[in-house]
Amino acid sequence: MNTPPKWIRPAPLALAIALALGAQWTMLEQRNVALCLALYLCAIGVTVLAMLNGDERAPLPQLAPRATPRPRRIFRALLFWASMVCAVGAFTLNADSSFRVSGGIEYQFTLPGVIAWVASIGLFLSAFWQPAPARRSWRAGITLRPTGTTIALLAILALGAFFYFYRLDTLTAEMNSDHAEKLLDVNDILEGHTPVFFNRNTGREPLQFYITAALIKLTGVPLSHLALKLGTALLGWLTIPWTFLLAREMFDDTVGLLAAFFVATLRWPVTIARMGLRYPFTPFFAAASLYYVWRAIKYHQRNDFLLAGFWIGFGLLGYIPSRNVPLIALGILALYWVCAGIDRWRDWKAFAFNSALLFGLVGVIFMPLLRFSLDYPDMFWYRALTRVASAEKSIEGNIVWVFARNLVNLAEMFHYRGDEVWVTNVNGQPTLDFVTGGLLLLGVVIAIYRAARANLIVNGFLLTTFVALLLPSALALAFPRENPSLVRTGGAIPLTAILIALPLASWVKLLQGAPRGIGALKGIAVGAVLLAASALNYQWYFEQYAENYRNAAQNSTEAGAIVRGFVNSVGDFEHAYYIGYPHWMDGRAIAINAGNLYWDHFTLDAAEFIRPENPQANLLYLVHRDDAANLQKLQARYPTGQMRRVISRTPGKDFIVFFVPASPAR
């Protein structure tokens, strides 16, 4: 086949990108499925043509030289066995069950247990850590020298800081019951309790609560919704550099910077990170873990295996979907071994030993939770089993058919129909905008093409981990309405960003060989695409989503402000009451917003909190605007009571304040 001149090579891929963006715009704006599919088919065909005529394939992984110093085996063996002894201590000593909550027994971290746990991790790393080789790969980290890549990454981090922290105090606007449960757990830590696993709200891993408690101690921010959001937004923002490192290690600086840009601006990671719940823990730890798993495959350096185990292990303390990351790592290592060729079999002992070290360190880090999971498996696995199995609700229909249907719905999440939960999405809209949605499909096509043609290891790693990290959503067999889920698929965010970056990065590479006039279009065209994507995501999150969330959430901040105003003026918490109503505010959220986590004067029947007809203190009741029965009880008992309708800033969220003045002193 004749190779086309360099000046024309960028044209097919540019056309493919335009067709893909047009296809996704047609789907989102006109819901014209037939035209969308036709345009996508054309885009795929042109993309393959562009790859045939000008694709610069990424090189296969090249092994770096192994560390030459031989370890002192006796000393390292002593360190290893000391680590195992400490690991047993971490398993046995972090099981104080003296603290009980409504959900049952909570094992506590103890000082001896934590010392043993930290020592076991440190000793394990010390026993097997190898000195750096003489020629260390320049890709080991982010250089601080003022290179163009470094400056671009710093600019992306600054842009990401805007997306992740701008208006964080007011968006998301309100707490829900999950937030209230989390703050109760954080308060337990602040009061001196140190649970290994938090039993409230069907059970939760501990990492978020300790991070939030530390932020409260270090920054002085009050125990509030904002305290939760600060920790999760910070974790979401830190996912940006990890994604850059992973993408750069797999491909090059261009893919790394573009992938980092999309993690910084895409509404998907921004939304789940600013929520204040544990959702961003999965993408953060997935990016860090996969970075070192890939380096382990690429360089066969033991330290990379150890660091992969370190990040995977601590990821298990974050959010439930991270529990599949060890299985993904095992599958990736096995797949690499099968696909790498006969040359790798000569080094199979070292590879197997290092892989065992990876999972051994995961086990050491997991020790405290392992003890709890063995003693209370029903609690530890409850949340997962209620979705995958029939622990809470029977699976309706044939399980194979349910799973197949879930896979179809999962495949639609990026382009056609996304999450239906108002907390994370707007009316089931697709997860991506028309720019990034179109680019994602082309990225998948490019990765499949390169994997099939010559570069199976790099692109196979990318595609396999991408699909595997989406599966926790499809496994909601008992609750298929919860699929697709933006939070359970969150681990795929870094891989999604890389796939979105591939078409643009390939186009940029093709433009580099074009004449100066055509090459000058590179910055303008790529900049226009990135500007359009960021503008669309900004408008969606800070305007459309913000309004939708406020309309759906209950306005506990306004109710809390009323109670706080009463307490700070003419009353106290002892004489303030919340009369609940079906599907209305969570009283605990009102208490937190009022500044007193322990205020619990909640009831569904006002008669429980009716005081003598002539009270000696001012009384305050919060009542739903449609709760005629309880309003009638209050008016009957307190004919001098003053009823006022509080006009909410959110239409349809008004509520009633019933104020009873104290009787005059005699």
C-alpha positions in Angstrom: 0.0 0.0 0.0 1.4 3.4 -0.9 1.9 5.7 2.0 0.1 9.0 1.6 2.1 12.2 2.0 2.6 13.6 5.5 0.5 16.7 4.9 -2.6 14.6 4.2 -2.2 12.0 7.0 -4.0 14.0 9.7 -7.1 14.5 7.5 -8.8 11.1 7.9 -8.5 11.1 11.7 -9.7 14.7 11.9 -12.7 13.6 9.8 -13.3 10.6 12.1 -13.3 12.8 15.2 -15.7 15.2 13.6 -18.1 12.4 12.6 -18.0 10.9 16.1 -18.7 14.2 17.7 -21.5 14.8 15.3 -22.9 11.3 16.0 -23.0 11.9 19.7 -24.4 15.4 19.3 -27.2 13.8 17.2 -27.9 11.3 20.0 -28.0 13.8 22.8 -29.8 16.7 21.1 -32.1 15.0 18.6 -32.3 11.4 20.0 -31.9 10.2 16.4 -30.5 6.7 17.0 -30.4 5.7 13.3 -28.5 8.7 12.2 -26.2 8.5 15.2 -25.3 4.8 14.4 -24.7 5.7 10.8 -22.3 8.5 11.7 -20.5 6.3 14.2 -20.1 3.5 11.7 -18.6 6.0 9.2 -16.3 7.4 12.0 -15.1 3.9 12.9 -14.3 3.1 9.3 -12.4 6.3 8.7 -10.5 5.7 12.0 -9.3 2.3 10.9 -8.3 3.9 7.6 -6.3 6.5 9.4 -4.6 3.9 11.5 -3.6 1.9 8.5 -2.1 4.9 6.7 -0.4 6.7 9.5 -0.6 5.2 13.0 2.5 5.4 15.1 2.2 2.4 17.4 3.4 2.7 20.9 6.5 0.5 21.7 6.1 -2.7 23.5 7.3 -2.7 27.2 11.0 -2.9 27.5 12.5 -4.5 30.5 14.8 -2.2 32.6 18.0 -3.7 34.0 17.4 -5.5 37.3 19.0 -4.4 40.5 22.5 -5.9 40.8 23.1 -5.9 44.6 22.4 -9.2 46.1 20.4 -9.0 49.3 21.7 -10.2 52.6 19.4 -13.2 52.8 19.6 -13.9 56.5 18.9 -10.3 57.6 16.0 -10.0 55.1 14.6 -13.3 56.3 14.7 -12.0 59.9 12.8 -8.9 58.8 10.2 -11.0 56.9 9.5 -13.3 59.9 9.4 -10.2 62.2 6.8 -8.8 59.8 4.8 -12.0 60.0 4.8 -11.9 63.8 3.6 -8.2 63.7 1.0 -9.1 61.2 -0.4 -11.7 63.6 -0.4 -9.0 66.2 -2.3 -6.7 63.9 -4.8 -9.5 63.3 -5.3 -10.3 67.0 -4.9 -7.0 68.8 -7.2 -4.8 66.8 -10.3 -6.6 68.0 -11.4 -4.6 71.0 -15.2 -5.0 71.1 -16.0 -2.8 74.0 -17.7 -0.1 71.9 -21.1 -0.9 70.6 -23.5 1.0 68.3 -27.0 0.4 67.1 -25.6 -1.7 64.3 -23.9 -4.1 66.7 -20.3 -4.7 67.8 -17.5 -2.6 66.3 -14.0 -3.9 66.6 -11.6 -1.1 67.7 -8.1 -0.3 66.6 -5.9 -0.5 69.7 -2.5 1.2 70.3 -0.6 -2.1 70.4 -2.6 -3.3 67.4 -1.8 -0.2 65.3 1.9 -0.4 66.3 2.0 -4.0 65.2 0.1 -3.2 62.0 2.4 -0.4 61.0 5.4 -2.4 61.9 4.3 -5.4 59.9 3.9 -3.2 56.8 7.3 -1.4 57.3 9.2 -4.6 58.0 7.6 -6.4 55.0 8.7 -3.5 52.7 12.2 -3.4 54.3 12.7 -7.2 53.9 12.1 -7.1 50.1 12.8 -3.6 49.0 15.7 -3.4 46.4 18.1 -0.6 45.8 17.4 1.4 42.7 19.2 0.2 39.6 22.0 2.3 38.3 19.9 3.5 35.3 16.5 4.3 36.7 13.7 5.0 34.2 13.0 8.7 33.7 9.4 7.8 33.8 9.4 6.9 37.5 7.7 10.1 38.5 6.9 13.7 37.8 10.0 15.9 37.3 9.9 19.3 38.9 12.1 20.8 36.3 10.3 23.6 34.3 9.7 21.5 31.2 6.8 22.1 28.9 5.2 18.9 30.2 5.6 20.0 33.9 4.1 23.4 33.2 1.2 21.9 31.3 0.5 19.5 34.1 0.6 22.2 36.7 -1.9 24.2 34.6 -4.1 21.1 34.4 -3.9 20.7 38.2 -4.9 24.3 38.7 -7.9 23.9 36.4 -8.7 20.7 38.3 -8.6 22.6 41.6 -11.2 25.0 40.2 -13.5 22.2 39.1 -13.1 20.2 42.4 -13.1 23.0 44.9 -15.1 26.0 43.4 -18.3 26.6 45.5 -17.6 23.5 47.5 -19.4 25.0 50.5 -22.7 25.3 48.6 -22.4 22.5 46.0 -23.6 19.9 46.5 -26.2 21.8 48.4 -27.7 19.5 51.0 -26.9 16.4 53.0 -28.9 13.2 52.7 -29.1 10.3 55.2 -25.8 8.8 54.1 -24.0 12.0 55.0 -25.6 12.1 58.4 -24.5 8.5 59.0 -20.9 9.4 58.0 -20.7 12.3 60.3 -21.9 10.2 63.2 -19.1 7.8 62.4 -16.6 10.7 62.2 -17.9 12.0 65.5 -17.2 8.6 67.1 -13.5 9.0 66.1 -13.4 12.5 67.5 -14.7 11.2 70.8 -12.0 8.7 71.0 -13.5 5.6 69.4 -11.4 3.9 66.7 -13.5 1.3 64.8 -11.9 -1.1 62.3 -15.1 -1.4 60.4 -18.1 0.9 60.8 -21.4 -0.9 61.2 -23.8 2.0 60.6 -25.7 2.1 57.3 -25.1 -1.6 56.4 -21.3 -1.3 57.1 -18.5 0.8 55.8 -14.7 0.6 55.4 -12.8 3.0 57.7 -10.5 5.2 55.6 -12.8 8.1 54.8 -13.8 8.6 58.4 -10.2 8.8 59.6 -9.2 11.2 56.8 -12.2 13.4 57.6 -11.5 13.4 61.3 -7.8 14.3 60.6 -8.9 17.2 58.4 -11.2 18.5 61.1 -8.4 18.3 63.6 -5.8 19.9 61.3 -7.9 22.6 59.7 -10.5 23.4 62.4 -13.4 23.0 59.9 -16.5 22.0 61.9 -18.1 18.6 61.8 -20.3 19.2 58.8 -21.1 18.4 55.2 -18.2 20.6 54.1 -15.7 18.5 56.2 -16.8 15.4 54.2 -16.6 17.2 50.9 -13.1 18.6 51.6 -11.7 15.1 52.0 -13.4 13.5 49.0 -12.7 16.5 46.7 -9.0 16.4 47.7 -8.9 12.7 46.8 -10.6 13.3 43.5 -8.2 16.1 42.7 -5.2 13.9 43.5 -6.4 11.3 41.0 -5.3 13.7 38.3 -1.5 13.3 38.7 -1.9 9.5 39.2 -3.8 9.3 35.9 -1.1 11.3 34.2 1.6 8.9 35.5 -0.4 5.9 34.4 -1.1 7.2 30.9 2.4 8.5 30.4 3.9 5.2 31.4 1.6 3.3 29.1 1.9 5.7 26.1 3.6 9.1 26.2 3.4 12.6 27.6 0.7 13.7 25.2 -1.7 10.9 26.2 -0.8 11.6 29.9 -1.6 15.3 29.8 -4.8 14.8 27.8 -6.0 12.0 30.2 -5.1 14.2 33.2 -7.1 17.1 31.6 -10.2 14.9 31.3 -10.0 13.7 34.9 -9.7 17.3 35.9 -12.8 18.5 34.0 -15.2 15.6 33.3 -18.4 15.8 35.2 -18.3 12.2 36.2 -15.3 12.3 38.5 -16.1 15.9 39.6 -19.6 14.9 40.7 -18.7 11.8 42.7 -15.7 13.6 44.3 -17.6 16.7 45.5 -20.4 14.6 47.0 -18.8 14.0 50.3 -19.2 10.2 50.2 -16.6 7.4 49.7 -17.1 7.3 45.9 -13.7 8.9 44.8 -11.7 6.4 46.8 -12.0 3.8 44.0 -10.7 5.9 41.1 -7.9 7.3 43.2 -6.6 3.9 44.4 -7.3 2.3 41.1 -5.1 4.9 39.3 -2.3 4.5 41.8 -2.5 0.7 41.9 -2.7 0.2 38.1 0.3 2.6 37.6 2.5 0.3 39.7 1.0 -2.9 38.3 1.8 -1.6 34.8 5.4 -0.7 35.9 5.7 -4.1 37.4 4.8 -5.7 34.0 7.0 -3.3 32.1 10.2 -3.2 34.1 10.0 -6.3 36.3 11.4 -4.3 39.3 10.4 -5.8 42.6 9.8 -2.4 44.2 7.0 -1.8 41.7 5.3 -5.0 42.7 5.6 -3.9 46.3 4.2 -0.5 45.7 1.3 -2.0 43.7 0.5 -4.2 46.7 0.8 -1.1 49.0 -1.8 0.9 47.1 -4.1 -2.1 46.4 -4.1 -3.0 50.1 -5.0 0.5 51.3 -7.6 0.7 48.6 -9.4 -2.1 50.3 -10.0 0.2 53.3 -11.8 2.8 51.1 -14.9 1.7 49.1 -16.5 -1.6 48.3 -15.8 -1.7 44.5 -12.1 -1.7 45.3 -12.4 -5.2 46.4 -12.2 -6.4 42.8 -8.9 -4.6 42.2 -6.8 -7.5 43.6 -8.6 -9.9 41.3 -8.0 -7.5 38.4 -4.3 -7.3 39.2 -4.1 -11.1 39.4 -5.8 -11.4 36.1 -3.6 -8.8 34.4 -0.4 -10.4 35.7 -1.6 -13.8 34.4 -2.7 -12.4 31.1 0.7 -10.7 30.6 2.4 -14.0 31.3 0.4 -15.8 28.7 0.8 -13.1 26.1 4.4 -12.0 26.7 6.0 -14.9 24.8 8.5 -17.6 25.5 11.3 -15.2 26.5 9.5 -14.4 29.7 9.4 -18.0 30.9 13.2 -17.8 31.5 12.5 -15.4 34.3 9.3 -17.1 35.7 10.7 -17.7 39.2 11.4 -14.0 39.8 8.1 -12.9 38.3 6.1 -15.4 40.4 8.0 -14.5 43.5 7.5 -10.8 43.0 3.8 -11.3 42.3 3.5 -13.3 45.5 5.1 -10.4 47.4 2.5 -8.0 45.8 -0.4 -10.0 47.2 1.4 -10.8 50.4 1.7 -7.1 51.2 -2.0 -6.7 50.3 -2.8 -9.3 52.9 -0.6 -7.7 55.5 -2.3 -4.3 55.0 -5.7 -6.0 55.1 -5.0 -7.8 58.4 -7.3 -5.7 60.8 -10.2 -5.9 58.3 -9.5 -9.6 57.7 -10.1 -10.3 61.4 -13.4 -8.5 61.3 -14.5 -10.1 58.0 -13.8 -13.6 59.4 -15.6 -13.0 62.7 -18.5 -11.1 61.2 -18.8 -12.1 57.5 -22.5 -11.2 57.4 -21.8 -7.6 58.3 -18.6 -7.3 56.2 -20.2 -8.8 53.0 -23.7 -7.6 53.6 -23.7 -4.6 51.2 -22.1 -6.5 48.4 -24.3 -9.6 48.8 -27.5 -7.6 48.8 -26.6 -6.5 45.2 -25.0 -9.6 43.8 -27.1 -12.2 45.5 -30.5 -12.5 47.2 -29.5 -11.4 50.7 -32.0 -8.6 50.7 -34.2 -9.1 47.6 -34.6 -12.1 45.4 -33.1 -12.0 41.9 -36.1 -11.8 39.5 -35.8 -14.0 36.5 -32.9 -16.1 35.1 -29.6 -14.9 36.5 -27.8 -15.2 33.2 -30.4 -13.1 31.4 -30.4 -10.5 34.2 -26.6 -10.2 33.9 -26.7 -10.0 30.1 -29.3 -7.2 30.3 -27.2 -5.4 32.9 -24.2 -5.6 30.5 -26.3 -4.0 27.7 -27.5 -1.2 30.1 -23.9 -0.7 31.3 -22.7 -0.3 27.7 -25.2 2.4 27.1 -24.1 4.5 30.1 -21.6 6.7 28.2 -23.6 7.5 25.2 -27.3 6.8 25.6 -28.7 6.4 29.1 -26.8 6.7 32.4 -27.4 6.6 36.1 -30.9 7.3 37.1 -30.1 8.4 40.7 -30.5 12.1 41.2 -27.7 12.3 43.7 -25.1 11.6 40.9 -26.9 12.4 37.6 -29.7 14.3 36.0 -32.6 12.3 34.7 -30.6 9.3 33.4 -28.5 11.4 31.1 -25.4 9.8 29.5 -22.3 9.9 31.6 -20.3 11.8 29.0 -21.0 15.0 26.9 -21.0 14.8 23.1 -17.3 15.7 22.8 -15.9 13.1 25.2 -18.5 10.5 24.3 -17.5 10.6 20.7 -13.8 10.5 21.6 -14.3 7.5 23.9 -15.8 5.4 21.1 -12.9 6.2 18.8 -10.4 5.5 21.6 -11.9 2.0 22.1 -11.6 1.4 18.3 -8.0 2.6 18.3 -7.1 0.4 21.3 -8.7 -2.7 19.8 -7.0 -2.0 16.4 -3.6 -1.7 18.0 -4.1 -4.7 20.2 -5.1 -6.8 17.2 -2.3 -5.5 15.0 0.8 -5.7 17.1 0.6 -4.1 20.5 -1.5 -6.5 22.5 0.1 -6.0 25.9 -0.3 -2.2 26.2 -3.8 -2.0 24.8 -4.9 -5.3 26.2 -4.0 -4.0 29.6 -6.0 -0.8 28.9 -9.1 -2.5 27.6 -9.2 -5.3 30.1 -8.9 -3.1 33.2 -11.4 -0.7 31.7 -14.0 -3.4 31.3 -13.2 -5.1 34.6 -13.6 -1.9 36.6 -17.0 -1.3 35.1 -18.3 -4.8 36.2 -19.3 -3.9 39.8 -22.2 -2.0 38.4 -23.3 -4.9 36.1 -23.2 -7.3 39.1 -26.2 -5.6 40.7 -28.3 -8.6 39.9 -30.8 -8.2 42.7 -31.3 -4.5 42.0 -30.9 -4.1 38.2 -32.4 -0.7 38.4 -29.2 0.5 40.1 -27.2 -0.3 37.0 -25.5 1.6 35.5 -24.1 3.2 38.6 -21.6 6.1 38.3 -20.2 5.3 41.8 -19.7 1.6 41.4 -18.0 2.1 38.0 -15.8 4.9 39.4 -12.7 2.8 39.3 -12.8 3.0 35.5 -12.5 6.8 35.4 -8.7 6.8 34.8 -9.0 4.3 32.0 -11.9 6.1 30.5 -9.8 9.3 30.5 -7.0 7.5 28.7 -9.3 6.1 26.1 -10.8 9.5 25.5 -7.3 10.9 25.1 -6.1 8.4 22.5 -7.8 9.9 19.4 -6.6 13.4 20.1 -3.1 12.2 21.0 -2.9 10.2 17.7 -4.1 13.2 15.8 -1.5 15.4 17.4 1.2 12.9 16.5 0.1 12.9 12.9 0.1 16.7 12.8 3.7 16.8 14.0 4.9 15.5 10.6 2.7 17.9 8.6 3.9 21.1 7.0 4.2 24.2 9.3 0.9 25.7 8.1 -1.1 22.6 8.7 0.8 21.7 11.9 -0.1 25.1 13.3 -3.7 23.9 13.4 -2.7 21.4 16.1 -2.9 23.8 19.0 -5.9 25.6 17.8 -8.0 22.5 17.0 -7.0 20.5 20.1 -7.5 23.6 22.3 -11.0 24.1 20.8 -11.9 20.5 21.5 -10.7 20.7 25.1 -12.3 24.1 25.6 -15.7 22.8 24.3 -15.4 19.7 26.6 -14.6 21.7 29.7 -17.3 24.3 29.0 -19.9 21.6 28.5 -18.9 19.9 31.8 -18.8 23.2 33.7 -22.3 24.1 32.4 -23.7 20.7 33.3 -22.3 20.5 36.8 -22.4 24.0 38.1 -25.7 24.9 36.5 -27.9 22.0 35.4 -26.8 19.4 38.0 -26.7 22.0 40.8 -30.3 23.0 40.2 -31.5 19.4 39.8 -29.8 18.4 43.0 -31.2 21.3 45.0 -34.7 20.6 43.7 -34.5 16.9 44.7 -32.7 17.2 48.0 -34.4 18.2 51.3 -33.5 21.6 52.6 -32.1 20.6 56.0 -29.7 23.6 56.0 -32.7 26.0 56.2 -34.4 24.0 58.9 -31.1 23.8 60.8 -30.7 27.6 60.5 -34.2 28.1 62.1 -33.3 25.9 65.0 -29.9 27.5 65.5 -31.5 31.0 65.4 -34.1 29.9 68.0 -31.3 28.5 70.3 -29.2 31.6 69.9 -32.0 34.0 70.7 -35.0 33.0 72.8 -34.8 29.3 73.2 -32.6 26.2 73.6 -32.3 22.8 72.1 -34.3 21.2 74.9 -37.4 23.0 73.7 -37.0 22.6 69.9 -38.7 19.8 68.1 -38.9 18.3 64.6 -42.1 16.7 63.6 -41.2 14.3 60.8 -43.2 13.5 57.7 -42.8 10.6 55.1 -40.0 11.2 52.6 -39.0 14.5 54.3 -35.9 15.7 56.0 -33.6 13.5 58.1 -33.7 14.9 61.6 -30.0 14.1 62.1 -29.1 16.4 59.1 -31.1 19.2 60.8 -29.2 18.6 64.0 -25.8 18.8 62.3 -26.8 21.9 60.5 -28.1 23.4 63.7 -24.7 22.8 65.3 -25.7 20.1 67.8 -25.2 16.5 66.6 -26.8 15.2 69.8 -30.1 17.0 69.4 -32.6 14.2 68.8 -36.1 15.7 69.4 -37.6 13.9 66.4 -41.0 12.3 66.1 -43.8 11.6 63.6 -46.5 12.4 66.2 -46.5 15.9 67.7 -48.3 14.5 70.7 -45.0 13.0 72.0 -43.5 16.4 72.4 -46.5 18.4 73.6 -45.8 20.2 76.8 -48.1 21.7 79.4 -50.7 24.1 78.1 -48.8 27.0 79.7 -45.1 26.3 79.1 -42.5 28.0 81.2 -40.1 28.2 78.2 -40.5 29.2 74.5 -41.2 26.2 72.3 -40.4 25.6 68.6 -41.8 23.0 66.3 -40.8 22.3 62.7 -43.7 20.9 60.7 -44.2 19.8 57.1 -46.4 22.2 55.2 -48.9 19.4 54.3 -49.0 17.8 57.8 -52.5 19.0 58.8 -53.0 16.4 61.5 -50.0 17.4 63.6 -50.6 21.1 63.0 -54.1 20.6 64.3 -52.8 18.9 67.4 -50.4 21.8 68.1 -53.0 24.5 67.5 -55.5 22.7 69.8 -53.0 22.5 72.7 -51.5 25.9 72.1 -54.1 28.3 70.9 -51.7 31.3 71.4 -49.1 29.5 69.2 -47.8 31.4 66.2 -47.6 29.6 62.9 -45.3 30.9 60.2 -44.5 29.5 56.7 -40.8 29.6 56.0 -40.3 30.4 52.3 -37.5 28.3 51.0 -35.1 29.5 48.3 -36.0 26.3 46.5 -39.5 26.3 45.1 -41.7 23.6 46.7 -39.5 23.2 49.9 -41.4 25.6 52.2 -42.1 24.3 55.7 -44.0 25.5 58.8 -42.5 26.9 62.0 -44.9 26.7 65.0 -43.7 28.9 67.8 -45.2 28.8 71.3 -44.3 31.7 73.6 -43.6 31.0 77.2 -46.3 31.9 79.7 -45.7 35.2 81.6 -44.0 34.6 85.0 -46.4 35.0 87.9 
